[in-house]
Amino acid sequence: MTHPLFEKHQATLEGAVAAIASRAYWSAYPEMPSPKAYGENAAEEGKKAFEAHLGKAFELGQPGQSGWLGGEKSPYGIALDVQYPVCDPEALIAAGQAAMKGWQALGADGRTGICLEILDRLNKQSFELAHAVMMTTGQGWMMAFQAGAPHAQDRGLEAVAYAWREQRFVPADTVWEKPQGKNPPLVMKKHFEIVGRGIGLVIGCGTFPTWNTYPGLFAALATGNPVIVKPHSNAILPAAITVRTIRAVLAENGIDPNLVSLCVTDKRATTKGLATHPAVKSIDFTGGNVFGQWLIDNCRQAQVYAELAGVNNIVIDSTNAYKAMLGNLAFTLSLYSGQMCTTSQAIFVPAGGIETEDGPKSYDEVCADLAKAVERFLSKPEVAHAVLGAIQSADTLERINLANSGELGKVVLASSKLDNPDFPGAEVRTPVLIACDVADEKLYMEERFGPISFIVKVADTAAAIALSERVVSTHGALTTGIYSTKQDVIDAMTEATWRSKVALSINLTGGVFVNQSAAYSDYHGTGGNPAANASYADSAFVANRFRVVQRRYHV
Amino acid sequence: MTHPLFEKHQATLEGAVAAIASRAYWSAYPEMPSPKAYGENAAEEGKKAFEAHLGKAFELGQPGQSGWLGGEKSPYGIALDVQYPVCDPEALIAAGQAAMKGWQALGADGRTGICLEILDRLNKQSFELAHAVMMTTGQGWMMAFQAGAPHAQDRGLEAVAYAWREQRFVPADTVWEKPQGKNPPLVMKKHFEIVGRGIGLVIGCGTFPTWNTYPGLFAALATGNPVIVKPHSNAILPAAITVRTIRAVLAENGIDPNLVSLCVTDKRATTKGLATHPAVKSIDFTGGNVFGQWLIDNCRQAQVYAELAGVNNIVIDSTNAYKAMLGNLAFTLSLYSGQMCTTSQAIFVPAGGIETEDGPKSYDEVCADLAKAVERFLSKPEVAHAVLGAIQSADTLERINLANSGELGKVVLASSKLDNPDFPGAEVRTPVLIACDVADEKLYMEERFGPISFIVKVADTAAAIALSERVVSTHGALTTGIYSTKQDVIDAMTEATWRSKVALSINLTGGVFVNQSAAYSDYHGTGGNPAANASYADSAFVANRFRVVQRRYHV
């Protein structure tokens, strides 16, 4: 007998499983914040729900609470003043472990049904979540809505679909009957129990507090594990709303809500203690290399799924759509002020220039034309603010200043500060473009998170492809791109990406951008280069989060 | 268009995929060494083929050869004197990497077809392989045939089936068409290339040189990786025969045979250098904790799949088939002189004795009766030699002597040396049984590989179950067992194994033994306790051995 919530959401699950199999376009959650999709009053109610959190204590009813902690600073400059419960990690772990037995007993179908109900409920909160994401991360509204709500929910559902596909492949039981020639067969009954590994810790980042949290959260949860969400200290609210909804759905369905909890702390030592706790068996992390590598090196008791820094890059060899190419790149470099782990940082251009449908363009012309394209794209303030959002961290502001100073190479386009009339306190910056020589590896060959890109002068296309491969292999990347009119060049770049194991976008000139990754179709990260040791999502992302414990006896 | 070898073996593949889905009984390779299954002359030809290797140099035609190395000592005391090529590991790595491109280009179907052809060819060599396994490991003939040939081939096929299931789920390409309201849809063509991670290193053990090698070997190979097999220094021949056959099948099918090579060395430093080489991306290891943990700690560039030591244990609470229980245990303790990673080492018996269909039996009676059952089972020399085989290593002989001395506890049954008339040089030993108290943890709570078992006096059944859980959680185990007539006791033990993550055999009294694990049905290891971080076989065993590299463009 299956679970009522499994039956309720079975069509959604089947859609997701079919989508990950075909990798064609599909989505369970409408990406347009329209009344048609979300209801006439959804926008207003969502905004009110968000505003109702401000200046308040965010109750979660978790065990071991010793106080309250807040301190999120909105990149838009508005006051947030939300206080979150501070709970003893040992209490959260013990409570999570205690809740695990009932969660295991539910079986894969029941867990999947409840996860789907949670996602459905989160989807209904999309406006509330979008405001929370926007105001904590500095994303523009449309991006905060899409990436923060439906796209994040799609990534969560994708993980649930992979988890369900692996779990359902394990039969609950079997009769094993081995022929013995003329003697009676050996007959055994065998049972196969799916058990989670133990506490899953999900450590969020400051820029995508839902999109980068939901895959690990739902992968761990669906496979039978308790989950502790440790949000970034400046993007707690989206995680807190998520955890509250999860706890509510669990409780409604007779599951101990302490299966999922929020761990808020301003002490790195607390996070480290939690991450190295023997009960923590998986860690999903998105963030910088230093702490990510610390987790990989020190949390040997856990499976660590880490998305770290990288140096995304694009090779420009030639194009027959020069203007469209520049427009496409301008959007990529501007979106959320380049504060995406998928934004291109290094653009490799041959020293001898490139061929276009308008004739040859020198390296300097490409630099100047890309600068102009970015300026043109951001010339209307309303477009600029919608696309750029605000700068999420002081570190990024510093990096922009450094790049503007000329210390990182010749400034082809300086970053400028814009005033957002709706949010006078917002730190808004346009992208900075720097021209540099291929020899200046120290400039462009480390991640400089934010709207900072390098147009690197490379000997020729072959050298650019070889450089791209080396950068990806040694420093990692989530995305690469190539622009070329020549199939042999595209083939050479393709083979380079097979060796360096990175996704490739070819000749993007339309409404798809190298920094965008669509759930169910685009693998986010390959898990095969230093930028990430896992992918959203594939079988490897879920298959080792549970184990199968068998028992057998004669019948 | 699919590969001819994929079509040739498709029925076998489908059988294996159906078997891992149902986990019912299935086998591709006949386990009886009968003329009916293998041909009238197979036994004789296989023996001749084995004998033809003796005293010779085993040519493989590998690159970088600098000399020859042998030195295997047969536990049966016969002269082997086979010399194997010693090759520069850098040359093997470079040649493997060079061969990878053509292997990748073949795609999952082609690779699967060739792997199935290899297994079919190995199956035809089953007698040759069985003699090689018997004479290098000391296994008895029937076990060497079954575990060394068809059962090992089944485990290899099982890995291929899992690998194929995961790879075929990744579509080669898709058209992604995203609606844009009234505007034309966004349409992209996407390709998804399966690429292996890189060199797979498979480090074999001295007791099961094929059974424990084939899962990792075929999992890595099927998923697109070159493989270097590093056999145990005393069990090279079975691996060498395997590698030669693989290389022949590869060459016949237009694949560079250097995709798979044999690395023979008597220097631990060479193995360590190979294991930590940046090009080595996966390591499959079976063996002791010290080197296994060294690999896990030091080979951070690779995925390490390790089967290490453990303390397998059985709880006896009660039985309604006392004699059959003792007979079943006697077989388990005797088979291959307990030199199996699945042999029970600790048997937990309540201090107050157990209930049986013949009335209560005291702890001392259980000890005495089990000793008698082992003696009775081994009373006929021809049975004893067939079951016991010979002791594989001097270390195991030393451990037996230590146990016999009484230093590890009261000797309930002493190990005795038997003379094998067919092999006067064989070191044959019967099992030693020791009685000890639960408090003497240092005696029974570390692996003492070989025919050494402890009957541990425990307060009561509940304490025994709790102890079993603690032993498995802290020291690991591949197998546990329980004998009880009470469902609540079986349930308590079952729940304990869910927490400690170990396979459980319940009331085995017939022709299935706790130390036996059947491909396609029994998971060998859960991957969830210290005895093994992976399982033969499940999705997690294969899914992270390849990555998917995508490319996309507008259409």
Interface residues (C-beta under 8 A of the other chain):
Chain A: I20 A21 S22 R23 A24 Y25 Q104 R165 E166 F169 V170 P171 T174 V175 W176 E177 K178 P179 Q180 L186 M188 K190 F192 E193 V195 R197 I296 R300 T494 T497 W498 R499 K501 V502 A503 L504 S505 I506 N507 L508 T509 G510 G511 V512 A518 S521 D522 Y523 T526 G527 G528 S535 D538 S539 A540 A543 N544 R547 V548 V549 Q550 R551 R552 Y553 H554
Chain B: I20 A21 S22 R23 A24 Y25 Q104 R165 E166 F169 V170 P171 T174 V175 W176 E177 K178 P179 Q180 L186 M188 K190 F192 E193 V195 R197 I296 R300 T494 T497 W498 R499 K501 V502 A503 L504 S505 I506 N507 L508 T509 G510 G511 V512 A518 S521 D522 Y523 T526 G527 G528 S535 D538 S539 A540 A543 N544 R547 V548 V549 Q550 R551 R552 Y553 H554
